[in-house]
Amino acid sequence: MSERVTMGSGQEAQEAGTFHLKPSTAEPSLKSDQWPLLLKNFDSMNVRTNHYTPLPEGCSPLKREIRNYISSGFFNLDKPANPSSHEVVAWIKRILRVEKTGHSGTLDPKLTGALFQRPPLISAVKRQLRVRTIYENKLIEYDKEQQMGIFWVKCESGTYVRTICVHLGLLLGVGGQMQELRRNRSGITDEHDQLVTMHDILDAQYVLDHHKDESYMRRIVRPLEALLVEHKRIIVKDSSVNAICYGAKILLPGVLRYDDGIEIGQEIVIVTTKGEAICIAIAQMTTSTMASTDHGVVAKSKRVIMERDVYGRKWGLGPVASKKKQMIKDGLLDKFGQPNDKTPSSWKVVDYSAVKKEAEVKKEANEIIASPKAKKQKKQKEPSSSSDSDSSE
């Protein structure tokens, strides 16, 4: 437990032990800056409460069963030249025998470099004018005899580097085209961060199939949580996890810890006490608001990552839900839980938020206006009718 655990040392991290936030204030035996992935430096997060009921479901991302570890993981692939991205993805799908695979953007057959499994930030769209930012570029080498140069560019995702080469040729007045392109970084992942080849994938699958040795596969495949380490985090209770997987909003009573600097509208990651990513969410509260309130919606999920029912269902177990189930069983509510003729008045709730139709509003307004006029006319008729009766006598 004394060895330093880094994001790149997956096998060593698994051997170091179990990483799990416990419902207590006791100091962990391992320093938090040595915890892996999304639990790193958890003690620097703001604590809302340390009390929750831990559930046996779930596990640390580094301890997942090997098939789940592969299907929910990614690797940083050094794509060979000539095959297209779709061909490489099809080969990987056949080698690893997984249902779904993907890649971060479509690359030309002449392109080599970092390619890893995750949904693309900007997908292929129809040809139209798009503005992309070039953050930095520099000339590395130029050969006058061959009239070929090598330059390095740092650009926004979705930039057409081939078009940059054509534009450079037009500006120089000599014409130009791209001969070769290599991507050495995408997001937080670069070519020095556990880059693997197609041969590594083949060898790892062979060792797993014939020798039942998972260490090679776990060394080249990384948990998806490694892509989210730069996001702000909110750690929630185990009882809230499955509800979030079914689309529920993240409410403040279910929050255990949260990072500093969270702003409204910011993209954050919701994490379990075992360090698993539940979903990508959009923050609805700032850090200061979370610290000063005791209820409300903290965030709304944007993309759910975790599969449903990994954790047990913990909703519908409260006193009101139990009473509702009994009333449905006794026939006091219909099978959908809606009031019927037998429903007691104490259970019915007036919906003041219901929007009435314009015709109903006008009708009610006319009745209110007409009611005093009708009373006035009735009073005027009463004395005349009494005088008529006197005259007749």
C-alpha positions as a Markdown table, in Angstrom:
| # | Residue | x | y | z |
|---|---|---|---|---|
| 1 | Met | 0.0 | 0.0 | 0.0 |
| 2 | Ser | 3.0 | 2.3 | 0.2 |
| 3 | Glu | 3.8 | 2.4 | -3.6 |
| 4 | Arg | 2.6 | 5.4 | -5.5 |
| 5 | Val | -0.4 | 4.7 | -7.7 |
| 6 | Thr | -0.7 | 6.6 | -10.9 |
| 7 | Met | -3.3 | 6.7 | -13.7 |
| 8 | Gly | -0.9 | 4.9 | -16.0 |
| 9 | Ser | -0.1 | 2.0 | -13.7 |
| 10 | Gly | -3.3 | 0.0 | -13.9 |
| 11 | Gln | -1.9 | -3.3 | -12.7 |
| 12 | Glu | -0.1 | -1.8 | -9.8 |
| 13 | Ala | -3.2 | 0.1 | -8.7 |
| 14 | Gln | -5.2 | -3.2 | -8.6 |
| 15 | Glu | -2.6 | -4.9 | -6.6 |
| 16 | Ala | -2.5 | -2.0 | -4.1 |
| 17 | Gly | -5.9 | -2.8 | -2.6 |
| 18 | Thr | -9.5 | -1.8 | -2.6 |
| 19 | Phe | -10.3 | 1.9 | -3.0 |
| 20 | His | -13.7 | 2.8 | -1.5 |
| 21 | Leu | -15.0 | 5.8 | 0.5 |
| 22 | Lys | -16.3 | 4.6 | 3.8 |
| 23 | Pro | -19.1 | 6.2 | 5.8 |
| 24 | Ser | -16.8 | 7.5 | 8.6 |
| 25 | Thr | -14.5 | 10.3 | 9.4 |
| 26 | Ala | -11.4 | 8.1 | 9.9 |
| 27 | Glu | -8.3 | 8.8 | 7.9 |
| 28 | Pro | -7.6 | 6.3 | 5.1 |
| 29 | Ser | -4.3 | 4.3 | 5.4 |
| 30 | Leu | -3.2 | 5.5 | 1.9 |
| 31 | Lys | -2.8 | 9.2 | 1.1 |
| 32 | Ser | -5.6 | 10.5 | -1.2 |
| 33 | Asp | -3.2 | 11.8 | -3.8 |
| 34 | Gln | -2.2 | 8.2 | -4.5 |
| 35 | Trp | -5.8 | 7.0 | -5.0 |
| 36 | Pro | -6.5 | 6.2 | -8.7 |
| 37 | Leu | -8.8 | 8.0 | -11.2 |
| 38 | Leu | -11.8 | 9.8 | -9.9 |
| 39 | Leu | -11.1 | 9.3 | -6.2 |
| 40 | Lys | -7.8 | 11.0 | -6.4 |
| 41 | Asn | -7.5 | 13.8 | -3.8 |
| 42 | Phe | -11.0 | 13.1 | -2.5 |
| 43 | Asp | -10.1 | 14.6 | 0.9 |
| 44 | Ser | -9.8 | 18.0 | -0.6 |
| 45 | Met | -13.4 | 18.0 | -1.8 |
| 46 | Asn | -16.1 | 19.7 | 0.2 |
| 47 | Val | -17.9 | 17.4 | 2.6 |
| 48 | Arg | -21.7 | 17.6 | 2.9 |
| 49 | Thr | -22.1 | 14.5 | 5.0 |
| 50 | Asn | -20.1 | 11.3 | 5.8 |
| 51 | His | -23.2 | 9.3 | 6.7 |
| 52 | Tyr | -24.7 | 6.9 | 4.2 |
| 53 | Thr | -25.5 | 3.2 | 3.9 |
| 54 | Pro | -22.9 | 1.3 | 1.8 |
| 55 | Leu | -24.3 | -1.2 | -0.7 |
| 56 | Pro | -22.4 | -4.4 | -1.7 |
| 57 | Glu | -23.0 | -3.8 | -5.4 |
| 58 | Gly | -20.5 | -2.1 | -7.7 |
| 59 | Cys | -16.7 | -2.2 | -7.6 |
| 60 | Ser | -13.7 | -0.1 | -8.2 |
| 61 | Pro | -13.1 | 0.6 | -12.0 |
| 62 | Leu | -9.8 | -1.2 | -11.8 |
| 63 | Lys | -11.5 | -4.3 | -10.2 |
| 64 | Arg | -14.2 | -4.9 | -12.8 |
| 65 | Glu | -14.8 | -8.4 | -14.2 |
| 66 | Ile | -12.6 | -8.7 | -17.3 |
| 67 | Arg | -15.5 | -8.8 | -19.9 |
| 68 | Asn | -17.0 | -5.6 | -18.3 |
| 69 | Tyr | -13.6 | -4.1 | -18.0 |
| 70 | Ile | -13.0 | -4.5 | -21.8 |
| 71 | Ser | -16.5 | -3.5 | -23.0 |
| 72 | Ser | -16.5 | -0.3 | -20.8 |
| 73 | Gly | -12.9 | 0.6 | -21.3 |
| 74 | Phe | -10.8 | 2.2 | -24.0 |
| 75 | Phe | -7.2 | 2.1 | -25.3 |
| 76 | Asn | -4.9 | 4.6 | -26.9 |
| 77 | Leu | -4.2 | 3.0 | -30.2 |
| 78 | Asp | -1.3 | 3.9 | -32.6 |
| 79 | Lys | -3.3 | 3.4 | -35.8 |
| 80 | Pro | -1.3 | 2.0 | -38.7 |
| 81 | Ala | -1.1 | 3.8 | -42.0 |
| 82 | Asn | -3.3 | 2.8 | -45.0 |
| 83 | Pro | -6.3 | 1.2 | -43.2 |
| 84 | Ser | -9.2 | 3.6 | -42.5 |
| 85 | Ser | -10.5 | 4.2 | -39.0 |
| 86 | His | -13.7 | 2.1 | -39.7 |
| 87 | Glu | -11.6 | -0.9 | -40.9 |
| 88 | Val | -9.5 | -0.7 | -37.7 |
| 89 | Val | -12.6 | -0.5 | -35.5 |
| 90 | Ala | -14.1 | -3.5 | -37.3 |
| 91 | Trp | -10.9 | -5.5 | -36.7 |
| 92 | Ile | -10.8 | -4.6 | -33.0 |
| 93 | Lys | -14.5 | -5.6 | -32.6 |
| 94 | Arg | -13.7 | -9.0 | -34.2 |
| 95 | Ile | -10.5 | -9.5 | -32.1 |
| 96 | Leu | -12.0 | -8.6 | -28.7 |
| 97 | Arg | -15.5 | -10.1 | -29.5 |
| 98 | Val | -17.4 | -7.1 | -28.1 |
| 99 | Glu | -20.8 | -5.9 | -29.2 |
| 100 | Lys | -19.9 | -2.2 | -29.6 |
| 101 | Thr | -16.8 | -0.3 | -30.5 |
| 102 | Gly | -16.1 | 3.3 | -31.6 |
| 103 | His | -13.4 | 5.8 | -32.2 |
| 104 | Ser | -12.8 | 9.5 | -31.6 |
| 105 | Gly | -13.4 | 10.9 | -35.1 |
| 106 | Thr | -12.8 | 9.5 | -38.6 |
| 107 | Leu | -9.2 | 9.6 | -39.7 |
| 108 | Asp | -7.8 | 9.4 | -43.2 |
| 109 | Pro | -6.0 | 6.1 | -44.4 |
| 110 | Lys | -2.8 | 8.1 | -44.6 |
| 111 | Leu | -3.2 | 9.3 | -41.0 |
| 112 | Thr | -1.5 | 7.5 | -38.0 |
| 113 | Gly | -1.6 | 8.3 | -34.3 |
| 114 | Ala | -3.7 | 8.3 | -31.2 |
| 115 | Leu | -7.1 | 6.7 | -31.6 |
| 116 | Phe | -9.1 | 5.6 | -28.6 |
| 117 | Gln | -12.6 | 4.3 | -27.9 |
| 118 | Arg | -15.1 | 7.0 | -26.9 |
| 119 | Pro | -17.9 | 9.0 | -28.6 |
| 120 | Pro | -16.6 | 11.7 | -30.9 |
| 121 | Leu | -16.8 | 15.3 | -29.6 |
| 122 | Ile | -17.9 | 16.6 | -33.0 |
| 123 | Ser | -19.3 | 14.0 | -35.4 |
| 124 | Ala | -19.1 | 14.1 | -39.2 |
| 125 | Val | -21.6 | 16.6 | -40.7 |
| 126 | Lys | -22.5 | 17.9 | -44.1 |
| 127 | Arg | -20.0 | 20.2 | -45.8 |
| 128 | Gln | -20.5 | 23.7 | -44.7 |
| 129 | Leu | -18.5 | 26.7 | -43.3 |
| 130 | Arg | -17.1 | 25.9 | -39.9 |
| 131 | Val | -14.9 | 28.1 | -37.7 |
| 132 | Arg | -12.1 | 26.3 | -35.9 |
| 133 | Thr | -9.3 | 27.7 | -33.7 |
| 134 | Ile | -5.6 | 27.1 | -34.4 |
| 135 | Tyr | -4.0 | 27.6 | -31.0 |
| 136 | Glu | -0.3 | 27.1 | -32.1 |
| 137 | Asn | 1.7 | 26.0 | -35.0 |
| 138 | Lys | 5.4 | 25.8 | -35.8 |
| 139 | Leu | 7.7 | 24.6 | -38.6 |
| 140 | Ile | 9.8 | 21.6 | -37.6 |
| 141 | Glu | 11.7 | 20.9 | -40.8 |
| 142 | Tyr | 11.8 | 21.9 | -44.5 |
| 143 | Asp | 13.7 | 20.3 | -47.4 |
| 144 | Lys | 14.2 | 22.7 | -50.4 |
| 145 | Glu | 15.2 | 19.9 | -52.8 |
| 146 | Gln | 12.1 | 17.8 | -52.3 |
| 147 | Gln | 10.0 | 20.9 | -51.5 |
| 148 | Met | 8.5 | 19.1 | -48.5 |
| 149 | Gly | 8.1 | 20.4 | -45.0 |
| 150 | Ile | 7.0 | 19.1 | -41.6 |
| 151 | Phe | 5.0 | 21.4 | -39.3 |
| 152 | Trp | 3.3 | 20.9 | -35.9 |
| 153 | Val | -0.1 | 22.4 | -35.2 |
| 154 | Lys | -2.3 | 22.6 | -32.1 |
| 155 | Cys | -5.9 | 23.0 | -33.1 |
| 156 | Glu | -9.5 | 22.7 | -32.1 |
| 157 | Ser | -11.3 | 19.3 | -32.6 |
| 158 | Gly | -12.9 | 19.1 | -36.0 |
| 159 | Thr | -10.2 | 21.1 | -37.8 |
| 160 | Tyr | -9.4 | 19.9 | -41.4 |
| 161 | Val | -5.6 | 19.8 | -41.4 |
| 162 | Arg | -5.7 | 18.8 | -45.1 |
| 163 | Thr | -7.4 | 22.1 | -45.8 |
| 164 | Ile | -4.7 | 24.0 | -43.8 |
| 165 | Cys | -2.0 | 22.4 | -46.1 |
| 166 | Val | -4.0 | 23.5 | -49.2 |
| 167 | His | -4.4 | 27.1 | -47.9 |
| 168 | Leu | -0.6 | 27.3 | -47.1 |
| 169 | Gly | 0.2 | 26.3 | -50.7 |
| 170 | Leu | -2.2 | 29.0 | -52.0 |
| 171 | Leu | -0.7 | 31.7 | -49.7 |
| 172 | Leu | 2.8 | 30.8 | -50.9 |
| 173 | Gly | 1.7 | 30.7 | -54.5 |
| 174 | Val | 3.2 | 27.3 | -55.2 |
| 175 | Gly | 0.3 | 25.0 | -54.4 |
| 176 | Gly | 0.4 | 22.4 | -51.6 |
| 177 | Gln | -1.2 | 19.2 | -50.4 |
| 178 | Met | -0.9 | 17.0 | -47.4 |
| 179 | Gln | 1.3 | 14.0 | -47.8 |
| 180 | Glu | 1.1 | 12.5 | -44.3 |
| 181 | Leu | -0.6 | 13.4 | -41.0 |
| 182 | Arg | -0.1 | 12.1 | -37.5 |
| 183 | Arg | -2.3 | 12.9 | -34.5 |
| 184 | Asn | -0.1 | 12.9 | -31.3 |
| 185 | Arg | -2.8 | 14.2 | -28.9 |
| 186 | Ser | -6.5 | 14.1 | -28.5 |
| 187 | Gly | -8.1 | 15.7 | -25.4 |
| 188 | Ile | -6.0 | 14.7 | -22.3 |
| 189 | Thr | -4.6 | 11.6 | -24.0 |
| 190 | Asp | -1.3 | 11.9 | -26.0 |
| 191 | Glu | 1.1 | 9.4 | -27.7 |
| 192 | His | 3.1 | 9.0 | -24.6 |
| 193 | Asp | 0.1 | 7.9 | -22.5 |
| 194 | Gln | 0.0 | 4.1 | -22.7 |
| 195 | Leu | 0.1 | 4.0 | -26.5 |
| 196 | Val | -0.6 | 0.4 | -27.9 |
| 197 | Thr | -0.4 | -1.2 | -31.3 |
| 198 | Met | -2.7 | -3.7 | -33.1 |
| 199 | His | -0.1 | -6.4 | -32.2 |
| 200 | Asp | -0.5 | -5.6 | -28.5 |
| 201 | Ile | -4.3 | -6.2 | -28.8 |
| 202 | Leu | -3.9 | -9.5 | -30.6 |
| 203 | Asp | -1.3 | -10.7 | -28.1 |
| 204 | Ala | -3.4 | -9.7 | -25.1 |
| 205 | Gln | -6.4 | -11.5 | -26.4 |
| 206 | Tyr | -4.3 | -14.6 | -27.2 |
| 207 | Val | -2.8 | -14.6 | -23.6 |
| 208 | Leu | -6.3 | -14.2 | -22.1 |
| 209 | Asp | -7.9 | -17.0 | -24.2 |
| 210 | His | -5.1 | -19.6 | -23.9 |
| 211 | His | -3.4 | -18.8 | -20.6 |
| 212 | Lys | -6.3 | -17.2 | -18.7 |
| 213 | Asp | -4.0 | -14.3 | -17.8 |
| 214 | Glu | -5.8 | -10.9 | -17.5 |
| 215 | Ser | -2.7 | -8.8 | -16.7 |
| 216 | Tyr | -1.7 | -8.1 | -20.3 |
| 217 | Met | -5.3 | -7.1 | -21.3 |
| 218 | Arg | -5.7 | -4.9 | -18.2 |
| 219 | Arg | -2.4 | -3.2 | -19.0 |
| 220 | Ile | -3.4 | -2.1 | -22.5 |
| 221 | Val | -7.1 | -1.4 | -21.8 |
| 222 | Arg | -7.9 | 1.5 | -19.4 |
| 223 | Pro | -11.1 | 2.3 | -17.6 |
| 224 | Leu | -13.3 | 5.0 | -19.1 |
| 225 | Glu | -13.0 | 7.0 | -15.9 |
| 226 | Ala | -9.4 | 7.9 | -17.0 |
| 227 | Leu | -11.0 | 10.2 | -19.6 |
| 228 | Leu | -12.9 | 12.2 | -17.0 |
| 229 | Val | -10.2 | 13.0 | -14.5 |
| 230 | Glu | -10.2 | 16.7 | -15.5 |
| 231 | His | -13.9 | 17.2 | -14.8 |
| 232 | Lys | -15.3 | 18.6 | -11.6 |
| 233 | Arg | -16.8 | 15.8 | -9.5 |
| 234 | Ile | -19.8 | 15.2 | -7.3 |
| 235 | Ile | -19.8 | 12.0 | -5.2 |
| 236 | Val | -23.3 | 10.6 | -4.4 |
| 237 | Lys | -24.7 | 8.0 | -2.0 |
| 238 | Asp | -25.0 | 4.4 | -3.1 |
| 239 | Ser | -28.8 | 4.5 | -2.7 |
| 240 | Ser | -29.0 | 7.3 | -5.4 |
| 241 | Val | -27.0 | 5.5 | -8.1 |
| 242 | Asn | -29.6 | 3.4 | -9.8 |
| 243 | Ala | -32.2 | 6.2 | -9.8 |
| 244 | Ile | -29.7 | 8.4 | -11.7 |
| 245 | Cys | -29.1 | 5.6 | -14.1 |
| 246 | Tyr | -32.9 | 5.6 | -14.8 |
| 247 | Gly | -32.8 | 9.4 | -15.5 |
| 248 | Ala | -33.5 | 10.9 | -12.2 |
| 249 | Lys | -32.1 | 14.4 | -11.4 |
| 250 | Ile | -29.2 | 14.6 | -8.9 |
| 251 | Leu | -30.7 | 16.1 | -5.7 |
| 252 | Leu | -28.8 | 17.7 | -2.8 |
| 253 | Pro | -29.8 | 15.1 | -0.1 |
| 254 | Gly | -28.0 | 12.4 | -2.1 |
| 255 | Val | -24.7 | 14.3 | -2.3 |
| 256 | Leu | -21.7 | 13.3 | -0.2 |
| 257 | Arg | -18.9 | 15.4 | -1.5 |
| 258 | Tyr | -18.4 | 18.0 | -4.3 |
| 259 | Asp | -15.4 | 19.9 | -5.8 |
| 260 | Asp | -14.6 | 23.5 | -5.5 |
| 261 | Gly | -15.3 | 25.9 | -8.5 |
| 262 | Ile | -18.5 | 24.3 | -9.8 |
| 263 | Glu | -20.5 | 26.8 | -11.8 |
| 264 | Ile | -24.1 | 26.6 | -13.2 |
| 265 | Gly | -24.1 | 25.1 | -16.7 |
| 266 | Gln | -20.7 | 23.5 | -16.3 |
| 267 | Glu | -20.2 | 19.9 | -17.4 |
| 268 | Ile | -19.4 | 17.7 | -14.4 |
| 269 | Val | -19.1 | 14.0 | -13.6 |
| 270 | Ile | -21.2 | 12.1 | -11.0 |
| 271 | Val | -19.2 | 9.5 | -9.2 |
| 272 | Thr | -20.0 | 6.6 | -6.8 |
| 273 | Thr | -18.2 | 6.0 | -3.5 |
| 274 | Lys | -16.2 | 3.3 | -5.3 |
| 275 | Gly | -14.9 | 5.7 | -8.0 |
| 276 | Glu | -17.2 | 4.6 | -10.8 |
| 277 | Ala | -18.5 | 7.3 | -13.2 |
| 278 | Ile | -22.3 | 7.3 | -13.2 |
| 279 | Cys | -23.1 | 10.0 | -15.8 |
| 280 | Ile | -22.0 | 13.3 | -17.3 |
| 281 | Ala | -24.2 | 16.0 | -15.9 |
| 282 | Ile | -24.9 | 19.8 | -16.3 |
| 283 | Ala | -24.6 | 21.6 | -12.9 |
| 284 | Gln | -27.6 | 23.5 | -11.7 |
| 285 | Met | -26.0 | 24.8 | -8.5 |
| 286 | Thr | -22.7 | 26.4 | -7.7 |
| 287 | Thr | -20.4 | 25.2 | -5.0 |
| 288 | Ser | -21.4 | 28.0 | -2.7 |
| 289 | Thr | -25.1 | 27.3 | -3.2 |
| 290 | Met | -24.6 | 23.6 | -2.4 |
| 291 | Ala | -22.8 | 24.6 | 0.9 |
| 292 | Ser | -25.6 | 27.0 | 1.9 |
| 293 | Thr | -28.8 | 25.1 | 1.1 |
| 294 | Asp | -30.3 | 21.7 | 2.2 |
| 295 | His | -32.5 | 20.8 | -0.8 |
| 296 | Gly | -32.9 | 21.3 | -4.5 |
| 297 | Val | -31.6 | 20.0 | -7.9 |
| 298 | Val | -27.8 | 19.9 | -8.0 |
| 299 | Ala | -27.4 | 18.7 | -11.6 |
| 300 | Lys | -29.3 | 17.2 | -14.5 |
| 301 | Ser | -27.8 | 14.2 | -16.3 |
| 302 | Lys | -26.6 | 14.8 | -19.9 |
| 303 | Arg | -25.3 | 11.3 | -20.7 |
| 304 | Val | -25.7 | 8.2 | -18.5 |
| 305 | Ile | -22.5 | 6.0 | -18.5 |
| 306 | Met | -23.3 | 3.3 | -16.1 |
| 307 | Glu | -25.7 | 0.4 | -17.0 |
| 308 | Arg | -29.0 | 0.2 | -15.1 |
| 309 | Asp | -29.5 | -2.1 | -12.2 |
| 310 | Val | -25.8 | -2.4 | -11.4 |
| 311 | Tyr | -26.9 | -1.1 | -8.0 |
| 312 | Gly | -30.2 | -2.1 | -6.4 |
| 313 | Arg | -33.4 | -0.1 | -6.6 |
| 314 | Lys | -33.8 | 2.0 | -3.5 |
| 315 | Trp | -36.8 | 4.1 | -4.4 |
| 316 | Gly | -40.4 | 3.2 | -3.4 |
| 317 | Leu | -39.4 | 2.0 | 0.0 |
| 318 | Gly | -40.5 | 5.1 | 2.1 |
| 319 | Pro | -43.7 | 5.4 | 4.2 |
| 320 | Val | -45.7 | 7.3 | 1.5 |
| 321 | Ala | -44.7 | 4.8 | -1.2 |
| 322 | Ser | -45.6 | 1.9 | 1.0 |
| 323 | Lys | -49.0 | 3.4 | 1.8 |
| 324 | Lys | -49.6 | 4.0 | -1.9 |
| 325 | Lys | -48.9 | 0.3 | -2.7 |
| 326 | Gln | -51.3 | -0.8 | 0.0 |
| 327 | Met | -54.0 | 1.6 | -1.3 |
| 328 | Ile | -53.6 | 0.2 | -4.8 |
| 329 | Lys | -53.9 | -3.3 | -3.3 |
| 330 | Asp | -57.1 | -2.4 | -1.4 |
| 331 | Gly | -58.7 | -0.7 | -4.4 |
| 332 | Leu | -58.5 | 2.8 | -3.1 |
| 333 | Leu | -56.4 | 3.8 | -6.1 |
| 334 | Asp | -56.4 | 2.5 | -9.6 |
| 335 | Lys | -53.6 | 0.3 | -10.9 |
| 336 | Phe | -51.6 | 3.3 | -12.0 |
| 337 | Gly | -51.8 | 4.9 | -8.5 |
| 338 | Gln | -54.3 | 7.6 | -9.6 |
| 339 | Pro | -57.3 | 8.5 | -7.5 |
| 340 | Asn | -60.7 | 6.9 | -8.2 |
| 341 | Asp | -64.2 | 7.0 | -6.6 |
| 342 | Lys | -63.1 | 5.2 | -3.5 |
| 343 | Thr | -60.0 | 7.4 | -2.8 |
| 344 | Pro | -60.3 | 9.3 | 0.5 |
| 345 | Ser | -60.3 | 13.1 | 0.3 |
| 346 | Ser | -57.2 | 13.3 | 2.5 |
| 347 | Trp | -55.2 | 11.6 | -0.2 |
| 348 | Lys | -56.3 | 13.9 | -3.0 |
| 349 | Val | -54.1 | 16.9 | -3.8 |
| 350 | Val | -55.3 | 19.9 | -5.7 |
| 351 | Asp | -53.1 | 20.7 | -8.6 |
| 352 | Tyr | -52.7 | 24.4 | -8.4 |
| 353 | Ser | -50.0 | 24.4 | -11.2 |
| 354 | Ala | -52.5 | 23.0 | -13.8 |
| 355 | Val | -52.9 | 25.5 | -16.7 |
| 356 | Lys | -56.5 | 26.1 | -17.5 |
| 357 | Lys | -57.8 | 26.6 | -21.1 |
| 358 | Glu | -58.5 | 30.1 | -22.2 |
| 359 | Ala | -62.2 | 29.4 | -22.7 |
| 360 | Glu | -62.6 | 28.1 | -19.1 |
| 361 | Val | -60.8 | 31.2 | -17.8 |
| 362 | Lys | -63.1 | 33.6 | -19.8 |
| 363 | Lys | -66.2 | 31.6 | -18.6 |
| 364 | Glu | -65.2 | 31.9 | -15.0 |
| 365 | Ala | -64.4 | 35.6 | -15.4 |
| 366 | Asn | -67.8 | 36.3 | -17.0 |
| 367 | Glu | -69.6 | 34.4 | -14.2 |
| 368 | Ile | -67.7 | 36.5 | -11.6 |
| 369 | Ile | -68.6 | 39.7 | -13.4 |
| 370 | Ala | -72.2 | 38.7 | -14.0 |
| 371 | Ser | -72.9 | 37.6 | -10.4 |
| 372 | Pro | -73.1 | 41.1 | -8.8 |
| 373 | Lys | -75.3 | 42.3 | -11.6 |
| 374 | Ala | -77.7 | 39.5 | -11.1 |
| 375 | Lys | -78.0 | 40.2 | -7.4 |
| 376 | Lys | -78.6 | 43.9 | -8.0 |
| 377 | Gln | -81.4 | 43.1 | -10.6 |
| 378 | Lys | -83.0 | 40.7 | -8.1 |
| 379 | Lys | -83.0 | 43.3 | -5.4 |
| 380 | Gln | -84.6 | 45.9 | -7.8 |
| 381 | Lys | -87.4 | 43.4 | -8.7 |
| 382 | Glu | -88.3 | 42.5 | -5.1 |
| 383 | Pro | -89.8 | 45.9 | -4.0 |
| 384 | Ser | -91.8 | 46.3 | -7.3 |
| 385 | Ser | -93.3 | 42.9 | -6.9 |
| 386 | Ser | -94.4 | 43.6 | -3.3 |
| 387 | Ser | -96.0 | 47.0 | -4.3 |
| 388 | Asp | -98.0 | 45.2 | -7.0 |
| 389 | Ser | -99.3 | 42.7 | -4.5 |
| 390 | Asp | -100.4 | 45.7 | -2.2 |
| 391 | Ser | -102.3 | 47.4 | -5.0 |
| 392 | Ser | -104.1 | 44.3 | -6.0 |
| 393 | Glu | -105.4 | 44.0 | -2.5 |
